[in-house]
């Protein structure tokens, strides 16, 4: 028996497949930019010169206090105390930004690496990188089983 929610779900499913909605999704995915209100985290000691580039995706919003913002923010603040300045950048701008600074390090998530071609990824080999790996619950269970055996 079809309940009250059947028609709205079917309508939503139908609208999801329309060309206009698909075009908007493509446009958003291609041209969306992260919301970065404060790009730089300055060092506490002016003698600290190493730069950290913190790569964020288009869905990043610095005005929303969630784990996607607070984790890189904590890393940036710690970096500014011990090594130098930190800058939040869009992941698609990384290859351009790398060449602007001497002795640069990179903070990036495992999912952001998909934006790079093979040749771009090879250019990152000689850089100091911190890769944020997110372990899904299913993967965590597999890892725990492997550790126990």
C-alpha positions as CSV (number, residue, x, y, z in Angstrom):
1,X,0.0,0.0,0.0
2,X,1.3,3.4,-1.0
3,X,1.4,5.8,1.9
4,X,1.3,9.6,2.2
5,X,5.0,10.0,1.3
6,X,5.0,8.0,-1.9
7,X,4.1,10.9,-4.3
8,X,6.6,13.5,-2.9
9,X,9.4,10.9,-3.1
10,X,8.5,10.0,-6.7
11,X,8.3,13.7,-7.6
12,X,11.7,14.4,-6.0
13,X,13.2,11.4,-7.8
14,X,11.8,12.6,-11.1
15,X,13.1,16.1,-10.7
16,X,16.5,14.8,-9.8
17,X,16.8,13.4,-13.3
18,X,15.7,16.4,-15.3
19,X,18.3,18.0,-17.6
20,X,18.1,21.4,-15.8
21,X,18.9,19.9,-12.4
22,X,21.7,17.8,-13.9
23,X,23.1,20.9,-15.6
24,X,23.0,22.9,-12.3
25,X,24.8,20.1,-10.5
26,X,27.5,20.0,-13.2
27,X,27.9,23.8,-13.1
28,X,28.1,23.7,-9.3
29,X,30.7,20.9,-9.3
30,X,32.8,22.6,-12.0
31,X,32.8,26.2,-10.8
32,X,31.9,26.2,-7.1
33,X,34.4,27.8,-4.8
34,X,34.9,27.3,-1.0
35,X,33.9,30.1,1.4
36,X,37.2,31.3,2.9
37,X,36.7,34.4,5.0
38,X,40.2,34.4,6.7
39,X,42.7,32.7,4.4
40,X,45.9,33.3,6.5
41,X,46.9,32.1,10.0
42,X,49.9,34.2,10.8
43,X,52.9,32.8,12.9
44,X,53.2,33.7,16.5
45,X,57.0,34.3,16.0
46,X,58.1,36.4,13.0
47,X,61.2,34.3,12.6
48,X,59.1,31.2,11.6
49,X,59.1,31.2,7.8
50,X,57.7,27.8,6.6
51,X,54.4,28.0,4.8
52,X,51.6,25.5,5.1
53,X,48.9,25.3,2.3
54,X,45.7,23.9,3.6
55,X,43.7,22.5,0.7
56,X,39.9,22.6,1.0
57,X,37.2,21.5,-1.4
58,X,34.3,23.6,-2.9
59,X,31.9,22.5,-0.1
60,X,34.2,24.0,2.6
61,X,32.7,27.0,4.5
62,X,34.7,28.8,7.1
63,X,31.5,30.2,8.7
64,X,30.1,26.8,9.7
65,X,31.9,25.3,12.7
66,X,32.0,21.6,11.9
67,X,34.7,19.0,11.7
68,X,35.5,19.9,8.1
69,X,36.5,23.4,9.3
70,X,37.7,22.9,12.8
71,X,40.2,20.1,12.0
72,X,42.2,22.1,9.5
73,X,41.8,25.2,11.7
74,X,43.4,23.4,14.6
75,X,46.2,22.2,12.4
76,X,46.7,25.8,11.0
77,X,46.9,27.2,14.5
78,X,49.4,24.6,15.7
79,X,51.5,25.1,12.6
80,X,51.6,28.9,13.2
81,X,52.9,28.3,16.6
82,X,55.8,26.0,15.7
83,X,56.7,26.5,12.0
84,X,55.2,29.6,10.3
85,X,52.2,30.8,8.5
86,X,49.3,28.7,7.1
87,X,46.9,29.6,4.3
88,X,43.6,28.0,3.3
89,X,43.3,27.5,-0.4
90,X,41.0,25.8,-2.9
91,X,42.4,22.4,-3.8
92,X,42.2,23.3,-7.5
93,X,44.6,26.3,-6.9
94,X,47.3,24.1,-5.3
95,X,49.5,23.7,-8.3
96,X,49.6,27.5,-8.8
97,X,50.1,28.3,-5.1
98,X,53.0,25.8,-4.7
99,X,55.2,27.9,-6.9
100,X,54.6,31.1,-5.0
101,X,56.3,30.1,-1.8
102,X,59.6,28.7,-0.8
103,X,59.8,25.6,1.5
104,X,56.1,24.9,1.3
105,X,54.2,22.1,3.1
106,X,50.7,20.8,2.2
107,X,47.7,19.7,4.3
108,X,45.2,17.8,2.1
109,X,42.5,15.2,2.6
110,X,42.6,11.9,0.8
111,X,39.5,12.7,-1.1
112,X,41.0,16.0,-2.5
113,X,43.7,14.0,-4.3
114,X,41.2,13.0,-6.9
115,X,41.4,16.5,-8.4
116,X,44.9,16.0,-9.7
117,X,46.2,14.4,-12.9
118,X,48.9,11.9,-12.8
119,X,51.6,14.4,-13.7
120,X,50.3,16.9,-11.1
121,X,50.4,14.1,-8.4
122,X,54.0,13.3,-9.4
123,X,54.9,17.0,-8.8
124,X,53.7,16.6,-5.2
125,X,56.1,13.8,-4.5
126,X,58.9,15.9,-3.3
127,X,56.7,18.2,-1.1
128,X,56.1,17.7,2.6
129,X,52.5,16.6,2.9
130,X,50.1,15.8,5.6
131,X,47.3,13.7,4.2
132,X,44.0,13.7,6.3
133,X,42.7,10.1,6.0
134,X,39.1,9.6,6.9
135,X,38.4,6.0,7.9
136,X,34.8,5.0,7.3
137,X,33.1,2.8,10.0
138,X,33.1,-0.2,7.7
139,X,36.8,0.2,7.0
140,X,37.5,0.6,10.7
141,X,35.9,-2.7,11.4
142,X,38.0,-4.4,8.7
143,X,41.1,-2.8,10.1
144,X,40.3,-3.9,13.7
145,X,39.8,-7.5,12.5
146,X,43.1,-7.5,10.7
147,X,44.9,-6.2,13.8
148,X,43.3,-8.9,15.9
149,X,44.4,-11.7,13.6
